Amino acid sequence: MSNGMIAGGAWEQMTFFAPLPITGTPAISLFDHTTHSSEKPSEWMKQLVPDGEYVVMVGTHPLVMRKTKLAVDEVPEGHQFYHYLIDGAVYAGIFVGKENAE
């Protein structure tokens, strides 16, 4: 649970049980059928995954989504955790990240 002061001096409380609002295009996980937000990938993400069309945040980790030719029922058993349904199409994700050297 975290607390934080918001504009006007009011306090806001968030819990692990309060889902974040969906922004961007809804992405439905084929693993647990939860709905997540998807956005367009940033430029550095596109350099790593040129055919990436969306990015879904899994915790603090960006998962860049590439469109597949699969139907929902064609995703191999055990691989649903990185597949999402976005705008009626199945997408497969690739985790990306970057570090700053000091």
MOPAC internal coordinates of N, CA, C and O (Angstrom, degrees):
PM7 1SCF
backbone

  N    0.0000 0     0.00 0     0.00 0    0    0    0
  C    1.4282 1     0.00 0     0.00 0    1    0    0
  C    1.5223 1   108.27 1     0.00 0    2    1    0
  O    1.2310 1   120.16 1   -36.63 1    3    2    1
  N    1.3302 1   117.31 1   143.37 1    3    2    1
  C    1.4536 1   119.42 1   176.03 1    5    3    2
  C    1.5140 1   109.35 1  -135.37 1    6    5    3
  O    1.2310 1   121.29 1   -31.10 1    7    6    5
  N    1.3033 1   115.14 1   148.90 1    7    6    5
  C    1.4524 1   122.02 1   177.53 1    9    7    6
  C    1.5083 1   107.76 1  -117.93 1   10    9    7
  O    1.2310 1   120.28 1   -28.25 1   11   10    9
  N    1.3078 1   117.06 1   151.75 1   11   10    9
  C    1.4465 1   119.90 1   177.21 1   13   11   10
  C    1.5078 1   111.22 1  -160.63 1   14   13   11
  O    1.2310 1   121.01 1   -32.69 1   15   14   13
  N    1.3332 1   115.68 1   147.31 1   15   14   13
  C    1.4504 1   120.16 1   178.63 1   17   15   14
  C    1.5200 1   108.40 1   -83.27 1   18   17   15
  O    1.2310 1   120.64 1   -44.96 1   19   18   17
  N    1.3201 1   116.39 1   135.04 1   19   18   17
  C    1.4565 1   121.29 1   177.35 1   21   19   18
  C    1.5164 1   108.80 1  -113.12 1   22   21   19
  O    1.2310 1   120.30 1    -5.22 1   23   22   21
  N    1.3124 1   117.03 1   174.78 1   23   22   21
  C    1.4614 1   122.79 1  -176.97 1   25   23   22
  C    1.5200 1   111.23 1   -49.35 1   26   25   23
  O    1.2310 1   120.80 1   -39.42 1   27   26   25
  N    1.3252 1   116.08 1   140.58 1   27   26   25
  C    1.4510 1   121.00 1   178.26 1   29   27   26
  C    1.5191 1   113.13 1    86.24 1   30   29   27
  O    1.2310 1   119.78 1  -174.44 1   31   30   29
  N    1.3298 1   118.02 1     5.56 1   31   30   29
  C    1.4480 1   121.03 1   177.61 1   33   31   30
  C    1.5175 1   114.85 1    80.83 1   34   33   31
  O    1.2310 1   119.73 1  -175.58 1   35   34   33
  N    1.3186 1   118.12 1     4.42 1   35   34   33
  C    1.4651 1   120.94 1   178.56 1   37   35   34
  C    1.5203 1   109.38 1   -79.16 1   38   37   35
  O    1.2310 1   120.91 1   -21.35 1   39   38   37
  N    1.3127 1   115.86 1   158.65 1   39   38   37
  C    1.4631 1   121.18 1   177.97 1   41   39   38
  C    1.5044 1   109.65 1  -107.28 1   42   41   39
  O    1.2310 1   121.17 1   -36.39 1   43   42   41
  N    1.3092 1   115.37 1   143.61 1   43   42   41
  C    1.4540 1   121.72 1   177.90 1   45   43   42
  C    1.5236 1   107.61 1  -124.18 1   46   45   43
  O    1.2310 1   120.53 1   -41.93 1   47   46   45
  N    1.3140 1   116.59 1   138.07 1   47   46   45
  C    1.4588 1   120.39 1   178.72 1   49   47   46
  C    1.5148 1   108.98 1  -118.57 1   50   49   47
  O    1.2310 1   121.14 1   -46.96 1   51   50   49
  N    1.3398 1   115.43 1   133.04 1   51   50   49
  C    1.4564 1   120.69 1   176.25 1   53   51   50
  C    1.5188 1   108.07 1  -118.42 1   54   53   51
  O    1.2310 1   120.77 1   -33.81 1   55   54   53
  N    1.3090 1   116.14 1   146.19 1   55   54   53
  C    1.4544 1   120.59 1   176.15 1   57   55   54
  C    1.5171 1   108.47 1  -125.11 1   58   57   55
  O    1.2310 1   121.18 1   -10.64 1   59   58   57
  N    1.3185 1   115.35 1   169.36 1   59   58   57
  C    1.4564 1   119.82 1   176.04 1   61   59   58
  C    1.5192 1   111.19 1   -67.88 1   62   61   59
  O    1.2310 1   120.41 1   163.70 1   63   62   61
  N    1.3185 1   116.83 1   -16.30 1   63   62   61
  C    1.4519 1   121.13 1  -175.92 1   65   63   62
  C    1.5219 1   112.86 1   -92.66 1   66   65   63
  O    1.2310 1   119.92 1   170.72 1   67   66   65
  N    1.3224 1   117.76 1    -9.28 1   67   66   65
  C    1.4572 1   121.71 1   179.84 1   69   67   66
  C    1.5241 1   108.57 1   -93.76 1   70   69   67
  O    1.2310 1   119.74 1   -70.10 1   71   70   69
  N    1.3366 1   118.09 1   109.90 1   71   70   69
  C    1.4679 1   119.20 1  -179.59 1   73   71   70
  C    1.5235 1   111.19 1   -67.79 1   74   73   71
  O    1.2310 1   121.18 1   -32.93 1   75   74   73
  N    1.3167 1   115.34 1   147.07 1   75   74   73
  C    1.4548 1   120.48 1   176.60 1   77   75   74
  C    1.5214 1   109.30 1   -73.71 1   78   77   75
  O    1.2310 1   120.34 1   -30.60 1   79   78   77
  N    1.3320 1   116.96 1   149.40 1   79   78   77
  C    1.4680 1   118.37 1   178.43 1   81   79   78
  C    1.5288 1   110.84 1   -65.09 1   82   81   79
  O    1.2310 1   120.99 1   -33.04 1   83   82   81
  N    1.3268 1   115.72 1   146.96 1   83   82   81
  C    1.4641 1   121.27 1   179.19 1   85   83   82
  C    1.5266 1   108.43 1   -80.23 1   86   85   83
  O    1.2310 1   120.88 1   -54.19 1   87   86   85
  N    1.3302 1   115.92 1   125.81 1   87   86   85
  C    1.4614 1   121.05 1   173.86 1   89   87   86
  C    1.5214 1   106.38 1  -121.10 1   90   89   87
  O    1.2310 1   120.11 1   -18.81 1   91   90   89
  N    1.2767 1   117.39 1   161.19 1   91   90   89
  C    1.4630 1   119.05 1   179.98 1   93   91   90
  C    1.5159 1   110.93 1    69.70 1   94   93   91
  O    1.2310 1   120.70 1    32.02 1   95   94   93
  N    1.3131 1   116.26 1  -147.98 1   95   94   93
  C    1.4605 1   122.78 1  -177.62 1   97   95   94
  C    1.5251 1   109.54 1   -92.93 1   98   97   95
  O    1.2310 1   119.53 1   -51.13 1   99   98   97
  N    1.3452 1   118.50 1   128.87 1   99   98   97
  C    1.4693 1   119.75 1   178.30 1  101   99   98
  C    1.5274 1   111.66 1   -62.70 1  102  101   99
  O    1.2310 1   120.96 1   -41.54 1  103  102  101
  N    1.3326 1   115.77 1   138.46 1  103  102  101
  C    1.4678 1   123.37 1   177.75 1  105  103  102
  C    1.5232 1   107.28 1  -126.35 1  106  105  103
  O    1.2310 1   120.29 1   -58.70 1  107  106  105
  N    1.3221 1   117.05 1   121.30 1  107  106  105
  C    1.4616 1   121.82 1  -177.53 1  109  107  106
  C    1.5243 1   109.22 1   -99.77 1  110  109  107
  O    1.2310 1   120.86 1   -57.88 1  111  110  109
  N    1.3196 1   115.97 1   122.12 1  111  110  109
  C    1.4627 1   121.55 1   178.94 1  113  111  110
  C    1.5186 1   109.75 1   -67.95 1  114  113  111
  O    1.2310 1   120.24 1   -49.20 1  115  114  113
  N    1.3231 1   117.15 1   130.80 1  115  114  113
  C    1.4611 1   120.66 1   175.87 1  117  115  114
  C    1.5239 1   111.19 1   -80.77 1  118  117  115
  O    1.2310 1   120.22 1   173.77 1  119  118  117
  N    1.3298 1   117.18 1    -6.23 1  119  118  117
  C    1.4593 1   122.15 1   178.35 1  121  119  118
  C    1.5268 1   111.14 1   -83.87 1  122  121  119
  O    1.2310 1   120.77 1   125.96 1  123  122  121
  N    1.3479 1   116.14 1   -54.04 1  123  122  121
  C    1.4664 1   119.06 1  -176.31 1  125  123  122
  C    1.5274 1   113.29 1  -123.74 1  126  125  123
  O    1.2310 1   120.18 1  -173.87 1  127  126  125
  N    1.3225 1   117.27 1     6.13 1  127  126  125
  C    1.4651 1   124.51 1   174.91 1  129  127  126
  C    1.5293 1   113.55 1    63.37 1  130  129  127
  O    1.2310 1   120.08 1  -158.53 1  131  130  129
  N    1.3332 1   117.46 1    21.47 1  131  130  129
  C    1.4562 1   120.64 1   175.33 1  133  131  130
  C    1.5266 1   108.91 1   -84.92 1  134  133  131
  O    1.2310 1   120.96 1   -27.16 1  135  134  133
  N    1.3158 1   115.77 1   152.84 1  135  134  133
  C    1.4592 1   121.52 1  -179.84 1  137  135  134
  C    1.5210 1   109.53 1   -98.64 1  138  137  135
  O    1.2310 1   120.90 1   -48.17 1  139  138  137
  N    1.3105 1   115.89 1   131.83 1  139  138  137
  C    1.4577 1   123.55 1  -179.58 1  141  139  138
  C    1.5259 1   108.83 1  -122.85 1  142  141  139
  O    1.2310 1   120.91 1   -14.84 1  143  142  141
  N    1.3223 1   115.86 1   165.16 1  143  142  141
  C    1.4597 1   121.49 1   173.60 1  145  143  142
  C    1.5202 1   109.20 1   -84.78 1  146  145  143
  O    1.2310 1   120.53 1   -37.60 1  147  146  145
  N    1.3102 1   116.58 1   142.40 1  147  146  145
  C    1.4662 1   120.01 1   171.26 1  149  147  146
  C    1.5191 1   108.09 1  -128.69 1  150  149  147
  O    1.2310 1   121.48 1   -37.32 1  151  150  149
  N    1.3017 1   114.77 1   142.68 1  151  150  149
  C    1.4634 1   122.43 1  -179.01 1  153  151  150
  C    1.5216 1   108.44 1  -128.46 1  154  153  151
  O    1.2310 1   120.68 1    -7.91 1  155  154  153
  N    1.2955 1   116.31 1   172.09 1  155  154  153
  C    1.4660 1   121.03 1   173.87 1  157  155  154
  C    1.5330 1   108.14 1   -73.09 1  158  157  155
  O    1.2310 1   119.51 1   -39.14 1  159  158  157
  N    1.3304 1   118.54 1   140.86 1  159  158  157
  C    1.4706 1   120.37 1  -179.73 1  161  159  158
  C    1.5255 1   111.77 1   -69.94 1  162  161  159
  O    1.2310 1   121.10 1   -28.62 1  163  162  161
  N    1.3282 1   115.50 1   151.38 1  163  162  161
  C    1.4601 1   120.59 1   176.82 1  165  163  162
  C    1.5329 1   109.25 1   -74.73 1  166  165  163
  O    1.2310 1   121.12 1    -8.80 1  167  166  165
  N    1.3141 1   115.47 1   171.20 1  167  166  165
  C    1.4671 1   120.59 1  -175.86 1  169  167  166
  C    1.5313 1   111.92 1   -61.54 1  170  169  167
  O    1.2310 1   119.86 1   137.29 1  171  170  169
  N    1.3310 1   117.88 1   -42.71 1  171  170  169
  C    1.4720 1   119.33 1  -179.32 1  173  171  170
  C    1.5242 1   110.97 1   -65.47 1  174  173  171
  O    1.2310 1   120.14 1   147.30 1  175  174  173
  N    1.3339 1   117.33 1   -32.70 1  175  174  173
  C    1.4653 1   120.51 1   176.81 1  177  175  174
  C    1.5263 1   110.23 1   -67.75 1  178  177  175
  O    1.2310 1   120.37 1   139.81 1  179  178  177
  N    1.3390 1   116.91 1   -40.19 1  179  178  177
  C    1.4700 1   121.46 1   178.59 1  181  179  178
  C    1.5302 1   111.06 1   -65.37 1  182  181  179
  O    1.2310 1   119.89 1   149.80 1  183  182  181
  N    1.3326 1   117.82 1   -30.20 1  183  182  181
  C    1.4613 1   120.04 1   176.36 1  185  183  182
  C    1.5244 1   110.83 1   -67.06 1  186  185  183
  O    1.2310 1   120.41 1   145.18 1  187  186  185
  N    1.3352 1   116.83 1   -34.82 1  187  186  185
  C    1.4645 1   120.85 1   179.18 1  189  187  186
  C    1.5228 1   112.37 1   -80.30 1  190  189  187
  O    1.2310 1   120.71 1   142.95 1  191  190  189
  N    1.3327 1   116.25 1   -37.05 1  191  190  189
  C    1.4697 1   121.88 1  -178.40 1  193  191  190
  C    1.5341 1   106.98 1  -130.61 1  194  193  191
  O    1.2310 1   119.97 1   -97.03 1  195  194  193
  N    1.3428 1   117.67 1    82.97 1  195  194  193
  C    1.4680 1   121.26 1  -173.49 1  197  195  194
  C    1.5264 1   114.93 1   -56.75 1  198  197  195
  O    1.2310 1   119.84 1   147.61 1  199  198  197
  N    1.3363 1   117.91 1   -32.39 1  199  198  197
  C    1.4637 1   119.41 1  -179.37 1  201  199  198
  C    1.5279 1   112.37 1   -94.97 1  202  201  199
  O    1.2310 1   120.26 1  -165.78 1  203  202  201
  N    1.3322 1   117.11 1    14.22 1  203  202  201
  C    1.4619 1   120.95 1   176.44 1  205  203  202
  C    1.5204 1   110.96 1   -69.59 1  206  205  203
  O    1.2310 1   120.66 1   -47.91 1  207  206  205
  N    1.3210 1   116.34 1   132.09 1  207  206  205
  C    1.4647 1   121.20 1  -177.89 1  209  207  206
  C    1.5226 1   113.12 1  -108.47 1  210  209  207
  O    1.2310 1   120.35 1   152.09 1  211  210  209
  N    1.3269 1   116.94 1   -27.91 1  211  210  209
  C    1.4584 1   122.15 1  -178.38 1  213  211  210
  C    1.5165 1   108.82 1  -140.17 1  214  213  211
  O    1.2310 1   120.98 1   -14.98 1  215  214  213
  N    1.3341 1   115.73 1   165.02 1  215  214  213
  C    1.4583 1   121.57 1   170.89 1  217  215  214
  C    1.5269 1   107.96 1  -133.30 1  218  217  215
  O    1.2310 1   121.23 1   -46.99 1  219  218  217
  N    1.3317 1   115.25 1   133.01 1  219  218  217
  C    1.4592 1   123.15 1   176.65 1  221  219  218
  C    1.5221 1   106.24 1  -115.71 1  222  221  219
  O    1.2310 1   120.23 1   -49.98 1  223  222  221
  N    1.3179 1   117.17 1   130.02 1  223  222  221
  C    1.4589 1   120.41 1   177.16 1  225  223  222
  C    1.5214 1   108.73 1   -84.59 1  226  225  223
  O    1.2310 1   120.84 1   -55.27 1  227  226  225
  N    1.3242 1   116.01 1   124.73 1  227  226  225
  C    1.4638 1   122.42 1   175.99 1  229  227  226
  C    1.5248 1   104.76 1  -110.26 1  230  229  227
  O    1.2310 1   120.92 1   -82.79 1  231  230  229
  N    1.3168 1   115.85 1    97.21 1  231  230  229
  C    1.4629 1   120.26 1  -169.20 1  233  231  230
  C    1.5141 1   107.49 1    67.09 1  234  233  231
  O    1.2310 1   120.49 1    60.24 1  235  234  233
  N    1.3162 1   116.68 1  -119.76 1  235  234  233
  C    1.4714 1   120.66 1   177.36 1  237  235  234
  C    1.5258 1   111.88 1  -105.59 1  238  237  235
  O    1.2310 1   120.58 1  -168.13 1  239  238  237
  N    1.3237 1   116.49 1    11.87 1  239  238  237
  C    1.4656 1   121.50 1  -175.90 1  241  239  238
  C    1.5286 1   111.44 1  -106.81 1  242  241  239
  O    1.2310 1   119.84 1   -56.78 1  243  242  241
  N    1.3449 1   117.91 1   123.22 1  243  242  241
  C    1.4660 1   120.11 1   178.35 1  245  243  242
  C    1.5331 1   111.75 1   -77.05 1  246  245  243
  O    1.2310 1   121.35 1   -48.00 1  247  246  245
  N    1.3215 1   115.03 1   132.00 1  247  246  245
  C    1.4646 1   123.14 1   177.86 1  249  247  246
  C    1.5281 1   106.42 1  -114.23 1  250  249  247
  O    1.2310 1   120.36 1   -73.14 1  251  250  249
  N    1.3341 1   116.91 1   106.86 1  251  250  249
  C    1.4702 1   121.53 1  -178.20 1  253  251  250
  C    1.5265 1   108.07 1   -82.16 1  254  253  251
  O    1.2310 1   121.19 1   -52.07 1  255  254  253
  N    1.3309 1   115.32 1   127.93 1  255  254  253
  C    1.4567 1   122.02 1  -172.39 1  257  255  254
  C    1.5282 1   111.66 1   -99.68 1  258  257  255
  O    1.2310 1   121.45 1   -49.07 1  259  258  257
  N    1.3472 1   114.83 1   130.93 1  259  258  257
  C    1.4685 1   122.33 1   175.03 1  261  259  258
  C    1.5221 1   108.25 1  -115.66 1  262  261  259
  O    1.2310 1   120.80 1   -43.41 1  263  262  261
  N    1.3224 1   116.08 1   136.59 1  263  262  261
  C    1.4635 1   121.25 1  -179.53 1  265  263  262
  C    1.5252 1   110.40 1   -67.73 1  266  265  263
  O    1.2310 1   121.03 1   -41.49 1  267  266  265
  N    1.3425 1   115.63 1   138.51 1  267  266  265
  C    1.4673 1   121.16 1   176.63 1  269  267  266
  C    1.5241 1   108.88 1  -111.65 1  270  269  267
  O    1.2310 1   120.67 1    -4.99 1  271  270  269
  N    1.3159 1   116.33 1   175.01 1  271  270  269
  C    1.4664 1   121.62 1   174.47 1  273  271  270
  C    1.5257 1   110.54 1  -101.52 1  274  273  271
  O    1.2310 1   120.48 1  -169.94 1  275  274  273
  N    1.3355 1   116.70 1    10.06 1  275  274  273
  C    1.4605 1   121.65 1  -176.93 1  277  275  274
  C    1.5238 1   112.16 1   -82.33 1  278  277  275
  O    1.2310 1   121.03 1   -30.96 1  279  278  277
  N    1.3216 1   115.64 1   149.04 1  279  278  277
  C    1.4604 1   121.56 1   166.59 1  281  279  278
  C    1.5277 1   106.46 1   -87.64 1  282  281  279
  O    1.2310 1   120.31 1   -17.93 1  283  282  281
  N    1.3204 1   117.02 1   162.07 1  283  282  281
  C    1.4614 1   121.14 1  -178.32 1  285  283  282
  C    1.5246 1   111.51 1   -52.37 1  286  285  283
  O    1.2310 1   120.15 1   135.53 1  287  286  285
  N    1.3310 1   117.31 1   -44.47 1  287  286  285
  C    1.4710 1   120.52 1  -176.98 1  289  287  286
  C    1.5333 1   113.45 1   -78.29 1  290  289  287
  O    1.2310 1   119.88 1   179.70 1  291  290  289
  N    1.3287 1   117.83 1    -0.30 1  291  290  289
  C    1.4648 1   121.55 1   178.11 1  293  291  290
  C    1.5310 1   113.41 1   -98.70 1  294  293  291
  O    1.2310 1   120.14 1   175.12 1  295  294  293
  N    1.3345 1   117.33 1    -4.88 1  295  294  293
  C    1.4644 1   120.14 1   178.19 1  297  295  294
  C    1.5252 1   107.58 1   -68.06 1  298  297  295
  O    1.2310 1   119.54 1   -54.37 1  299  298  297
  N    1.3356 1   118.48 1   125.63 1  299  298  297
  C    1.4680 1   120.90 1  -176.51 1  301  299  298
  C    1.5310 1   112.34 1   -58.14 1  302  301  299
  O    1.2310 1   121.14 1   -37.63 1  303  302  301
  N    1.3113 1   115.42 1   142.37 1  303  302  301
  C    1.4635 1   121.94 1   177.26 1  305  303  302
  C    1.5292 1   109.50 1   -54.78 1  306  305  303
  O    1.2310 1   120.84 1   -46.48 1  307  306  305
  N    1.3142 1   115.99 1   133.52 1  307  306  305
  C    1.4570 1   121.02 1   179.93 1  309  307  306
  C    1.5169 1   114.41 1    88.64 1  310  309  307
  O    1.2310 1   119.88 1   175.58 1  311  310  309
  N    1.3305 1   117.84 1    -4.42 1  311  310  309
  C    1.4660 1   121.51 1  -179.62 1  313  311  310
  C    1.5296 1   112.28 1  -112.12 1  314  313  311
  O    1.2310 1   120.17 1  -173.75 1  315  314  313
  N    1.3164 1   117.28 1     6.25 1  315  314  313
  C    1.4588 1   120.53 1  -177.35 1  317  315  314
  C    1.5279 1   112.74 1   -65.81 1  318  317  315
  O    1.2310 1   119.79 1   155.67 1  319  318  317
  N    1.3361 1   118.00 1   -24.33 1  319  318  317
  C    1.4622 1   120.56 1  -173.76 1  321  319  318
  C    1.5233 1   113.71 1   -63.21 1  322  321  319
  O    1.2310 1   119.06 1   158.14 1  323  322  321
  N    1.3143 1   119.39 1   -21.86 1  323  322  321
  C    1.4663 1   120.00 1   177.54 1  325  323  322
  C    1.5306 1   112.24 1  -115.47 1  326  325  323
  O    1.2310 1   120.33 1  -159.58 1  327  326  325
  N    1.3129 1   116.97 1    20.42 1  327  326  325
  C    1.4650 1   122.03 1   175.73 1  329  327  326
  C    1.5321 1   110.05 1  -115.02 1  330  329  327
  O    1.2310 1   121.04 1   -41.77 1  331  330  329
  N    1.3143 1   115.62 1   138.23 1  331  330  329
  C    1.4627 1   122.28 1  -178.76 1  333  331  330
  C    1.5219 1   109.17 1  -133.81 1  334  333  331
  O    1.2310 1   120.99 1   -27.90 1  335  334  333
  N    1.3147 1   115.72 1   152.10 1  335  334  333
  C    1.4586 1   122.58 1   174.73 1  337  335  334
  C    1.5250 1   107.24 1  -101.05 1  338  337  335
  O    1.2310 1   120.69 1   -62.65 1  339  338  337
  N    1.3349 1   116.29 1   117.35 1  339  338  337
  C    1.4630 1   122.33 1  -178.58 1  341  339  338
  C    1.5195 1   108.10 1  -129.96 1  342  341  339
  O    1.2310 1   120.63 1   -56.34 1  343  342  341
  N    1.3188 1   116.40 1   123.66 1  343  342  341
  C    1.4752 1   121.38 1  -179.65 1  345  343  342
  C    1.5243 1   112.22 1    51.44 1  346  345  343
  O    1.2310 1   120.20 1  -142.19 1  347  346  345
  N    1.3288 1   117.22 1    37.81 1  347  346  345
  C    1.4577 1   121.68 1   175.98 1  349  347  346
  C    1.5168 1   115.52 1    81.90 1  350  349  347
  O    1.2310 1   119.64 1  -179.10 1  351  350  349
  N    1.3355 1   118.28 1     0.90 1  351  350  349
  C    1.4703 1   121.89 1   179.87 1  353  351  350
  C    1.5272 1   109.68 1  -116.80 1  354  353  351
  O    1.2310 1   120.74 1   -28.76 1  355  354  353
  N    1.3247 1   116.20 1   151.24 1  355  354  353
  C    1.4637 1   121.82 1   178.03 1  357  355  354
  C    1.5283 1   109.06 1   -88.01 1  358  357  355
  O    1.2310 1   121.06 1   -49.84 1  359  358  357
  N    1.3278 1   115.57 1   130.16 1  359  358  357
  C    1.4610 1   123.00 1   178.27 1  361  359  358
  C    1.5187 1   109.28 1  -119.73 1  362  361  359
  O    1.2310 1   120.59 1   -36.33 1  363  362  361
  N    1.3283 1   116.47 1   143.67 1  363  362  361
  C    1.4660 1   122.88 1   174.34 1  365  363  362
  C    1.5228 1   107.83 1  -109.44 1  366  365  363
  O    1.2310 1   120.72 1   -39.53 1  367  366  365
  N    1.3225 1   116.23 1   140.47 1  367  366  365
  C    1.4528 1   120.43 1  -175.40 1  369  367  366
  C    1.5147 1   114.49 1  -106.00 1  370  369  367
  O    1.2310 1   121.69 1   -27.37 1  371  370  369
  N    1.3309 1   114.37 1   152.63 1  371  370  369
  C    1.4603 1   123.61 1   174.32 1  373  371  370
  C    1.5252 1   106.65 1  -126.72 1  374  373  371
  O    1.2310 1   120.56 1   -57.50 1  375  374  373
  N    1.3478 1   116.54 1   122.50 1  375  374  373
  C    1.4604 1   119.51 1   177.10 1  377  375  374
  C    1.5225 1   109.46 1   -70.75 1  378  377  375
  O    1.2310 1   120.82 1   -43.54 1  379  378  377
  N    1.3367 1   116.03 1   136.46 1  379  378  377
  C    1.4629 1   121.88 1   177.97 1  381  379  378
  C    1.5226 1   108.72 1  -129.93 1  382  381  379
  O    1.2310 1   121.06 1   -18.52 1  383  382  381
  N    1.3026 1   115.58 1   161.48 1  383  382  381
  C    1.4560 1   120.83 1   176.91 1  385  383  382
  C    1.5090 1   109.40 1  -166.31 1  386  385  383
  O    1.2310 1   121.67 1   -13.61 1  387  386  385
  N    1.3183 1   114.41 1   166.39 1  387  386  385
  C    1.4614 1   118.72 1   175.92 1  389  387  386
  C    1.5197 1   107.87 1  -146.04 1  390  389  387
  O    1.2310 1   121.68 1   -29.93 1  391  390  389
  N    1.3083 1   114.40 1   150.07 1  391  390  389
  C    1.4527 1   121.39 1   178.22 1  393  391  390
  C    1.5121 1   108.43 1  -123.28 1  394  393  391
  O    1.2310 1   121.22 1   -31.89 1  395  394  393
  N    1.3085 1   115.27 1   148.11 1  395  394  393
  C    1.4567 1   120.69 1   176.03 1  397  395  394
  C    1.5186 1   108.57 1   -98.71 1  398  397  395
  O    1.2310 1   120.34 1   -55.63 1  399  398  397
  N    1.3184 1   116.95 1   124.37 1  399  398  397
  C    1.4631 1   121.24 1   177.65 1  401  399  398
  C    1.5190 1   108.83 1   -78.53 1  402  401  399
  O    1.2310 1   121.20 1   -39.66 1  403  402  401
  N    1.2983 1   115.31 1   140.34 1  403  402  401
  C    1.4699 1   119.08 1   178.83 1  405  403  402
  C    1.4906 1   111.08 1  -108.96 1  406  405  403
  O    1.2310 1   120.10 1   180.00 1  407  406  405

